[in-house]
Amino acid sequence: MIKWIRVKNRKRGIDLKKNILRSCLVSPIIIGAFLSSGQVFADENTTTQSTTVTENVQSSVEQSSSLQLNSDSVISDDNETNNSLPSSEVQNESQNLTDADKQDSAIADGQEAEKNAVDQTSLINPSISEDNKESAGNSEENNVDNSAVQESQSSDATTDHVSDKTSLSNLAESKVSTSAVQAASQKVINQLAASKAVVKEVTSATLTNKGFDIQYNQAIPAGAKIMFAVWSEVNGQDDLIWYTADSNGHVVAKYTGSYGKYNIHTYQNLNGQMIGLNGRTIDVPKPSAKVTITKVNGTTYKVTVSDIPAYITSIQLPTWTEKGGQDDIQWYSTTQNADGTFTRTFSIAEHNLESGKYNVHVYGTSAVTNSLTGLTGTSFQGDYQFGDVKVQPTLTSNGIQIIMPSDVSSDMTVYHAVWSAKNDQDDLIWYKVPANGQLTAKYTGDYGTYLIHTYAVIKGQMTCISATSIDVPKPSAKAKITKESPTTYKVTITDVPVYIDSIQVPTWTEKNGQDDIQWYKATKAADGSYYVIFSEATHNLEAGTYNVHVYGNSRVTNSQTALLGTRFESDYQFGDVKVQASLGQNGINISMPSDVSSNLKVMHAVWSAKNDQDDLIWYQVPSDGQLTAKYTGDYGTYLIHTYAVINGQMTCISATSINVPKPEIKATVTKESDVKVKVTVSNVPVYVTGITIPVWTSLNGQDDIKWYQATKQSDGTYILTFSPKEHNFESGHYNIHIYGQSQVSHSLEALSSTNGVDLSTDKYVVDPAVSVQNHDANGGTLKVRVAESENTKKIKSVTVAAWSESNQSNLHWYTTSDVYDGVVTVMVNEKNHDYIKGNYTVHVYVDFTDNTTSGFNLGQYALNADEPAQHAPSYFIDISSHNGVISVSDYQRLKNQGITGVVVKLTEGTSYTNPYARAQIANAQAAGLRVSAYHYSHYETAAEARAEAQYFVRVAQSMGLSGSTTMVNDMEERSMLNGDLNANTQAWKDEMNRLGYSNNVYYTMASWLDTKGGKLNTAKFGLSNLWVAHYLYAYTYLDQESAKSLSYYSNTAAWQYTSVSPKLSHALDESIDYTGRFTW
């Protein structure tokens, strides 16, 4: 195959190509021989003096055996050699090893001959300098005209191109030798060197475990395909296969079953025209490998196989001992490592723990022949001897833990024979060893030496492979006694054998024998020691000699065993029981050691020193030693005597006292401004639980006195900040006294007076802010807002006068005393002025708590609402399960008394349904009343609101209530205020609308409305959608006519004016309907 070479001079390049074409046949074989002449060796990164050659075409005439001319004897030898082993050879491994040795020798000779041939034909690579490399490369690239190349090919086609069969025939007839082709190739190479041409690597190929990885490295013209002809040198081209590369010029060509040289020719297929681009060869050497064997431990060896050809995909290691032929042969699989090696660790237990010569052969699965092929073989001396199997026993709490190598226990059947040296083998027990090599042999009741002999079943015989022993000493321990507190001791027990548990410590005093003996159960510490802390109180607080013995439960004998005994001297004396007293808010806090109070019955006698013991109180101390003795009304010294019941006698074990001083506080008055005063009270005793500060002006006695509660701070001080606003902004001297709530005297005590403060407030007093808000001319409404400030007198009530007629014929007075956080709002509605359109004059009169009044003219505001169609007020009731079943006749009685609608409670939360709802609805409908429904809400989040809406709708649908039904959200549960009431209610509304129920009304108390200082945003949900509960006369019935006359909340949907309607035998909630949404 011809490699077209680009040169600087275009004409010279065309002539050169013609010369090449005329000197060679274009059969792939002949072209390959030409380009495989071995004369060009180059690397793109190799630089010498003259030029850079980038094509790596490596071959020799001797390697072109596919020509069948002047073939090399070494190549012939290679073709006759086959490394794959038939199954008969696998069975006779010893003969295979001999044959493999011969084959390795032949391969080595052949490779050496090829190396010499290459060395003799190789040339020194010409190159250009680094400075000229890039320019030379560009020039040579640009001076080649591809059209000229195609033209040359076309013009010479009839004379220079023949079929492969014709070329081979002509070649045979003319007896052209490869040396002649090589001479022609040499001439071309010399011409290339003279012209300083740059030859790039065209096709690269490498061996892999799947085949040849072939890559075409040049640019591929649009529409062209790259194809590779690949065949081995064995038997001509009988295994030739054509491969079409992918769009990147890449393909993987499979091995065809032969080792040795393979030819790879590269073609470009453009519109059906095949153009030869390159020819090269690649050698697939016969497989071989290296093997290393290392001893890992007494019973295992590691085999490492390296230098493995890329086409070997897996390794197996047949291994056997020389002794007994191949009776113990094992075929081991291996693991491939990141460095390309294969390894396997095996145990001699798989070979009956035999010593002597071990044979290890290496077989690989070859991707070339798709067969298992012998690679190499070796042997080593196994030096196993008795004792190499290490058996290690240790003592544990439950028995003797025995560990042996798992490679032995997993590959052989192994037993441990375990017995104590005492009484020969009367307690011998056989244990079968599990695969992991670990087991625990139980103690058999004896201390001393335990023997452990290990046997393996080898060729059907029990063979001893290890003998060891372990000592189980008789138990003992050490004890250390330390004093932890005046009344407690700690016993620490160490050096306890592992087979001892459940430590108990019997302890008693020398006095009176063992009358006070206590068996203490010890606690095991993290470090393996045990400890007990005990109190002298469990031994009647006796001093003198204490005996301490230590017992433990032995897992060896399964019995309680004495470990040691010791003693110590206790120095207890009166006063060692420390009783501590401190002043608390509600009494004297008394604490004492809990080890005493939990083990003895203890009493405190507490009294004040005043009036002897007239206030003495006995307190029984709880087991934790903590209690509070109440103050008995006196200041001064309190005495506390502590008694314990010892041997039936009350014995004093402590005496202490504490002083309860009369409170002496410190008060500081700070005038922060003429309208702001700060009072700070410090040094407040803990038993004073609140500070009250009366403040009044000197003018007019104490007519303006205010009792303020100071606020306690984190540092224990109390602070009050007050304004003269609370005192009608009087100027002059302000008196300030300090009182405290004493838990000692259980009364409000005068603690201190102060010098007070002088204030001049007249110039600071201002009028409240009076304004009109939410003016809706077309809706016929506006809101008057009156707001206090820090310098405004306190509002008592507000009156608003509004009219539009010049003669004030439609004058209406609005009056309210509802003041919330210093703000008063009044709604002016055109309907209260007979819907007369016009400009309304608005006057506001503010009455203050000092009985003065201020007037304000807010100007004129247009109100132009059309009078709505009149709906005569009608009346309805609401009922729940508390009302039980109301019959049809009862409903008719209600109807005769003006009730034309009923609102039935359906649900509450997400689980409750009114059990009477279905009957209450059916009977009301039968009587001709309009039925609405309500849901009692609890939601505190949007998710809960949606869930409650879904539940409400689900039950309403089950009751047959349509989407047009008036559906009421009953909002009166105070927990709803914990969340965002408006956002959550909006979520409820949105979910109701989504479910098809959009006629929604919101029931609540007047105090929940934002216009009354509450949280419900009336503008957000609309006043016309609110049903307001406000009982003017509490639990006294307000009749229908009175309600109609008052018309409270007439701009809402309805007003619930009473909860004690007497229209049936039991009280009913009754409401007036302003909009006709609840009644007919």
KOLGU-152356 format. One record per residue (C-alpha): residue in three letters; x, y, z. Coordinates in steps of 0.2 Angstrom, whole numbers, plus 5000, padded with zeros to 4 digits. Each point is the difference from the previous one (the first is absolute). Example, Ala and Ser with C-alpha at 12.3 -4.5 7.8 and 13.67 -1.06 7.14 Angstrom:
ala506249785039/ser500650174997/
***
This chain:
met500050005000/ile500750174996/lys500150145012/trp499850174991/ile501450125006/arg499850185000/val501550114994/lys500350184998/asn500150014981/arg498349944993/lys500649954983/arg501449905008/gly498849925011/ile498949944985/asp501549934991/leu500649915016/lys498349925001/lys500049944982/asn501849935002/ile499449905015/leu498549944991/arg501049944985/ser501349915011/cys498749905010/leu498549894998/val498550075010/ser499549845008/pro499750025018/ile501449885003/ile501350084989/ile499550185007/gly500149935017/ala501849934997/phe500550164993/leu499450105015/ser500649875012/ser501850014995/gly500550055017/gln500950154994/val499050135008/phe500050025019/ala499350165007/asp499150085015/glu499150164999/asn501050065015/thr501749954994/thr501150144994/thr501750004991/gln500950124989/ser499050004983/thr498249955001/thr498649915010/val499449834994/thr498349965009/glu499549844992/asn500549845009/val499949874987/gln501149855007/ser500349844990/ser501349914991/val500149904984/glu500349845010/gln498350035010/ser499050014984/ser499749814999/ser498350034992/leu500950034983/gln500649815000/leu501650064993/asn501749985008/ser499149965016/asp501150005016/ser500349845009/val499750085017/ile498250054994/ser499749834994/asp500549935017/asp498850125009/asn498649954988/glu500249825005/thr500050045019/asn498449995010/asn499950055018/ser498249945003/leu499949835009/pro498749864996/ser499049935014/ser501149845000/glu501550125004/val499150085014/gln499749835008/asn501949964999/glu500750165007/ser501849935002/gln500149974981/asn499350174996/leu501350095011/thr501449914989/asp499250054984/ala499750185006/asp501850015004/lys500549964982/gln498750124993/asp500750145010/ser501749964993/ala499450014982/ile499050165003/ala501650085008/asp501049954985/gly498750074988/gln499950165009/glu501950035000/ala500149964981/glu498650134997/lys500950135011/asn501649984990/ala499150024984/val499250165005/asp501650075007/gln500949974983/thr498750094990/ser499650155011/leu500650174995/ile500350155011/asn498550115000/pro500250174992/ser499250155008/ile499950195000/ser500550135013/glu498750065012/asp500050174993/asn499549944982/lys498949855005/glu498350095000/ser500350104984/ala500749854991/gly498549905005/asn498850134994/ser500950034984/glu500049824996/glu498249985004/asn499450154990/asn501149964984/val499149834997/asp498550014988/asn498749865004/ser499350024982/ala501649974993/val500249845010/gln498349944993/glu500450054983/ser501649905000/gln499149855007/ser498750024986/ser501350024986/asp501049855005/ala498649885004/thr500149904984/thr501849985000/asp500549995019/his498549925009/val499549824998/ser499049885011/asp500849915015/lys499949834991/thr500850074984/ser501450085011/leu500449845009/ser500049914983/asn501150124992/leu501150005015/ala500249825000/glu500450004981/ser501350145001/lys500749925015/val500250185008/ser500949985016/thr499750105016/ser501750074999/ala499650084984/val498550085008/gln501050055015/ala501350084988/ala498650104992/ser499450055017/gln501750065005/lys500150114985/val498450085005/ile500650025017/asn501650094994/gln498950114990/leu498950055015/ala501650035010/ala500750114987/ser498450104999/lys499850025018/ala498249935000/val499149985017/val499249825001/lys498649995013/glu499549845009/val498449944990/thr499449855009/ser500449945018/ala499649835007/thr500249925017/leu499649835008/thr498549995012/asn499049865008/lys498750024987/gly501150014984/phe501050144991/asp499550175005/ile500250094983/gln500050194998/tyr500150104984/asn500950175005/gln499750114985/ala498650114995/ile498549914992/pro499350094985/ala498150035000/gly499049854994/ala501549885001/lys500149855010/ile501649925007/met500249814997/phe501449885006/ala500549844993/val500749895013/trp500849824999/ser501349895007/glu501549954991/val499549815003/asn499349924984/gly500050154989/gln498450115001/asp498949865005/asp499450095016/leu499950184992/ile498650105007/trp499550184995/tyr499450125014/thr499250164998/ala500550135012/asp498850125010/ser499950184996/asn501650035010/gly501049874991/his500049885014/val499649815000/val500549845009/ala500549864989/lys499949825007/tyr501449885001/thr499849864988/gly500849855009/ser501850024996/tyr501550085009/gly501450094990/lys499950144988/tyr498350084994/asn499950134986/ile498950155001/his499650104984/thr499150165001/tyr498850064986/gln498950154997/asn498349964992/leu499350164992/asn498549984989/gly500449824996/gln501850034995/met501349915011/ile501650105003/gly501549925009/leu500650105015/asn501249905010/gly500749835004/arg500849945016/thr500249845010/ile499949955018/asp500749855009/val499049895011/pro501349905010/lys499749835007/pro499450025018/ser501249985015/ala500050075018/lys501150015016/val499449935017/thr500650045017/ile499549905016/thr500250075018/lys499549935017/val498750105008/asn499949905017/gly500349825006/thr498649934989/thr499750124986/tyr501050054984/lys499750144988/val500249984981/thr500350154989/val500049994981/ser500750144990/asp500650054983/ile498449944992/pro499550044982/ala498550124998/tyr499049864991/ile500049895015/thr498350035009/ser500149885015/ile501349905010/gln499849835008/leu501349915011/pro499949815000/thr501049965016/trp500549835008/thr501349915011/glu501349894993/lys499449875012/gly498649884994/gly500150074983/gln498650124996/asp498849935013/asp499850175008/ile500050114985/gln499050165002/trp499650124986/tyr500150185007/ser499250154992/thr500950165002/thr499750195003/gln500650134988/asn500850155008/ala500150184994/asp501849974995/gly499549864988/thr500649865011/phe499049855005/thr500149945018/arg499349855011/thr500349965018/phe499749815004/ser500249895015/ile501049845002/ala498449945009/glu499349974983/his501449884997/asn499949905015/leu501350115009/glu501349914991/ser501850065000/gly501349974986/lys499950054981/tyr498550104994/asn499750024981/val499250164995/his499650024981/val499250164992/tyr498749994987/gly499150144991/thr498550034990/ser500650074983/ala498950124990/val501049954985/thr499649815000/asn498550015011/ser500849865010/leu500949965017/thr501950014996/gly501449955011/leu501150155004/thr501349945012/gly500349885015/thr501150005016/ser500149915016/phe500550045018/gln500449905016/gly498650005013/asp500850005017/tyr498449965011/gln500449925016/phe499049965016/gly499650165009/asp499850114985/val498150005003/lys500050135014/val498649975012/gln499850145013/pro498949985016/thr499450155011/leu498950015015/thr498350084998/ser498550025012/asn499149854992/gly501449884997/ile501749984990/gln500050094984/ile501049904987/ile500650084984/met500949914985/pro500450054982/ser498450004990/asp500849944985/val500349845008/ser498349995009/ser499150054984/asp500949874989/met500049855012/thr498949925013/val500850055016/tyr499749955018/his500650065017/ala500249885014/val499950105017/trp500149945017/ser500750055017/ala501649925007/lys499149965016/asn499349825001/asp500849954983/gln498850024986/asp498449975009/asp499350174994/leu500649994982/ile498950084987/trp500250004981/tyr499650164991/lys499850014981/val500850164994/pro498950114989/ala500750074983/asn500650165008/gly501149915012/gln499250085016/leu499149915014/thr499850015019/ala500349845010/lys499050005017/tyr500849995017/thr499849835007/gly500050045019/asp501949995003/tyr501350135002/gly501849974994/thr500749944983/tyr498849974986/leu500849904985/ile499450034982/his500549884986/thr499550044982/tyr499649864988/ala499750014981/val499249874989/ile501449964987/lys499649874987/gly498749935012/gln501249995015/met499950115016/thr501750085000/cys500650115014/ile500650174993/ser500250105017/ala500249985018/thr499950145013/ser499350055017/ile499450145011/asp499950035019/val498450045009/pro500750075016/lys499050005016/pro499150175002/ser500650145011/ala499850194999/lys500750165008/ala498950135009/lys500350195004/ile498950105012/thr500050194999/lys498950135009/glu498950094988/ser499150125012/pro499850015019/thr498749864999/thr500449904985/tyr501449874995/lys500549934983/val500649824998/thr500949974984/ile500449824995/thr501349974987/asp500949854992/val498449904999/pro500249854989/val499050014984/tyr499049855005/ile499350085015/asp498550115000/ser498650065011/ile501150075014/gln499250025017/val500850095015/pro499349955017/thr500450145012/trp499750025019/thr500750085015/glu500949915014/lys498850075013/asn498649885004/gly500649864988/gln499150004983/asp498450095006/asp500350134986/ile500749894986/gln499650064983/trp500349914983/tyr500450134988/lys500049964981/ala501550074991/thr499950104984/lys501349954986/ala501050154993/ala500650024982/asp501849955005/gly499449835007/ser500050045018/tyr498550005012/tyr499550135013/val498850035014/ile499650165008/phe499149985017/ser499450115014/glu500349995018/ala498250045002/thr499649824995/his501049955015/asn499250115012/leu501350144998/glu501249895011/ala501850045002/gly501449875003/thr500549844990/tyr499149954984/asn500249834992/val500049994981/his500049844991/val499949974981/tyr499149854992/gly499749974981/asn499149874989/ser501349884992/arg499549944982/val501349865003/thr499149925015/asn498350094997/ser500050055018/gln500350155012/thr501850015005/ala500950105013/leu501350114992/leu500750105015/gly499650085017/thr500650175008/arg499650135013/phe500150185003/glu499750135014/ser498650124999/asp500250175009/tyr498250064999/gln499550145012/phe498650125003/gly500050144987/asp500649884986/val498250014993/lys500150174991/val498350095000/gln500050164990/ala498650135000/ser499750144988/leu498650134998/gly498849964986/gln498550094992/asn498749905010/gly501049955015/ile501749935006/asn500849874989/ile500849875010/ser501149864992/met500949865008/pro501049854994/ser498849884991/asp501049855005/val499450045018/ser498250054996/ser499849854988/asn500649875013/leu499350075016/lys498450095006/val500550185002/met499050155007/his500450185000/ala499350115014/val499950184994/trp499550165010/ser500450185002/ala500950075015/lys498750125003/asn498749955014/asp500949845004/gln499349854990/asp498350064998/asp500149974981/leu501049845000/ile499649884985/trp500749824998/tyr500449954982/gln500349834994/val501550004988/pro499749914983/ser501249884994/asp500950134988/gly500450105016/gln499250164993/leu498550105007/thr499450175003/ala499450065017/lys498750145000/tyr500350175007/thr499050025016/gly499750195000/asp501550055009/tyr501750084994/gly501649965009/thr500849835004/tyr499349844996/leu500749845008/ile500049834992/his500449845010/thr500149844991/tyr499549835008/ala500249824993/val499149855007/ile501549885005/asn499549835008/gly498350075004/gln500650165008/met500050184994/thr501850054999/cys500650184996/ile501249994986/ser500250194995/ala499550185007/thr500150154989/ser499250174998/ile499750144987/asn499550185001/val498550084991/pro500350185000/lys498750144998/pro500050064982/glu501050154996/ile499850054982/lys500850144990/ala498950114989/thr500650124986/val498950124991/thr500650064983/lys499150144991/glu500349954982/ser498950154994/asp498550105006/val498949864993/lys501049855005/val500649945017/lys501049845004/val500049925017/thr501449875004/val499849895015/ser501649905005/asn500649895015/val498349915000/pro500049855012/val499649834991/tyr498549985011/val499250174994/thr499149934984/gly499350164993/ile500350195001/thr498550124999/ile500350184998/pro498650125004/val500150174992/trp499050165002/thr500150194998/ser500050125015/leu498650094992/asn498249955006/gly500649875012/gln500149834993/asp498650024987/asp501249944986/ile500949865010/lys500549854989/trp500749845007/tyr501349944987/gln500849825000/ala501950014996/thr500749884988/lys501449885007/gln501650004989/ser501249864998/asp501250075012/gly498750005014/thr499650194999/tyr498350064997/ile499650154988/leu498550114998/thr499850134986/phe498550115002/ser499350154991/pro499050155007/lys498749954987/glu499349885013/his499850155011/asn499150124989/phe501750084996/glu499950105016/ser501650115003/gly500850005017/his500749885012/tyr499849814998/asn500149895015/ile500849834998/his499949865013/ile500749825000/tyr499049855006/gly500449824999/gln499149835001/ser500949915015/gln499949815001/val500750025018/ser498550105006/his498949954986/ser499450184998/leu500450154989/glu501350105010/ala500550184998/leu501949994996/ser500550174996/ser499550184996/thr500950114987/asn500250184998/gly498849994985/val500250114984/asp499450174994/leu499350014983/ser499450144989/thr498949934987/asp498850134993/lys501050044985/tyr500249824995/val498149964999/val499449984982/asp498449964992/pro499749824994/ala500249964982/val498350014992/ser499849944982/val498849934987/gln500649834992/asn499349884988/his498950134992/asp498949904987/ala498950134991/asn499149884989/gly499849885014/gly499350135012/thr501249975014/leu501550085009/lys500949965016/val500550135013/arg501549965010/val500550085016/ala501749955007/glu500950055016/ser501950035001/glu501250015015/asn499650185002/thr498149984998/lys498750005014/lys499149835002/ile498449984990/lys498449955009/ser498850004985/val499850084982/thr498450074992/val499950034981/ala498750124992/ala499849984982/trp498750084988/ser499850064982/glu498450105000/ser500250195004/asn498749995013/gln500849845007/ser498449914997/asn501049844998/leu501250035014/his500549835009/trp501049995016/tyr501349865002/thr500649965017/thr501249875007/ser501149975016/asp500949864992/val501950055002/tyr501349874995/asp501850045003/gly499650195000/val499049994983/val498250034997/thr499249964983/val498250064994/met499249944984/val498950134991/asn498849924988/glu498850094988/lys498649885004/asn499950085017/his499650164991/asp498649934989/tyr501249984985/ile500050184996/lys501450034988/gly501150165003/asn501550075009/tyr500049955018/thr500650125014/val500949895013/his500350075018/val500849905014/tyr499950035018/val501349915012/asp499649985018/phe501549985011/thr500249915017/asp500350175009/asn498250054995/thr500650124986/thr499450004982/ser500850054984/gly499150024983/phe500749984982/asn499350054983/leu500649874988/gly499250094985/gln498949924986/tyr500049844992/ala498949944985/leu498949855003/asn499149944984/ala499449825003/asp498449954993/glu498749935012/pro500049814998/ala498449904998/gln499349995017/his500049845010/ala498950005014/pro501049945015/ser499649825004/tyr500549885014/phe500849835002/ile500849885013/asp501549895000/ile500049835008/ser501349865004/ser499949835009/his499650095016/asn498350044993/gly499649814996/val498749964987/ile498850144996/ser498449944993/val499050064985/ser498750075012/asp501350095010/tyr500750084985/gln498250054995/arg499850095017/leu501650094997/lys499450054983/asn498550075007/gln501150115012/gly500950084985/ile501449874998/thr500349964982/gly501749924999/val501149895010/val501949975000/val500549825005/lys501749955006/leu500749874989/thr501849975005/glu501450055012/gly501949984996/thr500349854988/ser499149865010/tyr498450065008/thr498349994992/asn498450065009/pro499049845002/tyr498450094999/ala500450104985/arg499149894987/ala498350005010/gln500250195004/ile500250044982/ala498649894994/asn498750065012/ala500550184997/gln499849984981/ala498349915003/ala499450155010/gly500550124986/leu501550085009/arg501650054990/val501449895005/ser501850065002/ala501549915008/tyr501550045011/his501749935004/tyr500850035017/ser501950034995/his501649965009/tyr501350034987/glu501750095004/thr500849974983/ala499550014982/ala500249824998/glu498849965014/ala498850134994/arg499949914983/ala499849845008/glu498550065011/ala499250084984/gln500149834991/tyr499249915015/phe498650135001/val499649984981/arg500149815001/val498750005014/ala498950134992/gln499949904984/ser499649845009/met498550105008/gly499450064983/leu500550185002/ser500450084983/gly501450134995/ser498850145002/thr499749975018/thr500650145012/met501549925008/val500650085017/asn501849995007/asp499750015019/met501650095006/glu500050025019/glu501349875006/arg501450105008/ser501449884995/met499750064982/leu500850175005/asn501749905002/gly500250004981/asp499750134986/leu498150015002/asn499850104983/ala501149894990/asn499349845006/thr498250064998/gln500450054982/ala500749824997/trp498349935007/lys499150124989/asp501049954984/glu499849815004/met498150035002/asn499950094983/arg501049864992/leu498849875006/gly498550104993/tyr499450085016/ser500250194998/asn498550075010/asn501150025016/val499750105015/tyr501150025015/tyr499350005018/thr501050085014/met499950115015/ala500150194999/ser501650005010/trp500949904986/leu499650134987/asp501550124995/thr498850155002/lys499849955018/gly501949965003/gly499949824995/lys501049904987/leu498749964986/asn500350124985/thr498250054996/ala500550084984/lys500849844994/phe498549905002/gly498750144998/leu498850065014/ser498549934989/asn500749835003/leu500150015019/trp498849935013/val500450105016/ala499549945018/his499850145012/tyr498749985015/leu499650175006/tyr499049945015/ala501149855004/tyr498849865005/thr498450114999/tyr499049974985/leu499950134987/asp498449994990/gln499950014981/glu499350174999/ser501350075011/ala501449924990/lys499250074984/ser499950175007/leu501950005006/ser500649924984/tyr501749975007/tyr501349954987/ser498750034986/asn501450014987/thr500449825003/ala499149844995/ala499249975017/trp500050045018/gln499849875014/tyr499250105014/thr499649875013/ser500349835005/val498549985012/ser498550014987/pro498549925009/lys499149944985/leu500249825004/ser500149915017/his501950025000/ala501050164996/leu500550034982/asp501250124991/glu499150124990/ser500650124986/ile499450144988/asp500349974982/tyr500550164991/thr500349934982/gly498849854998/arg501449874999/phe499349905015/thr498150034998/trp498649994987/
***
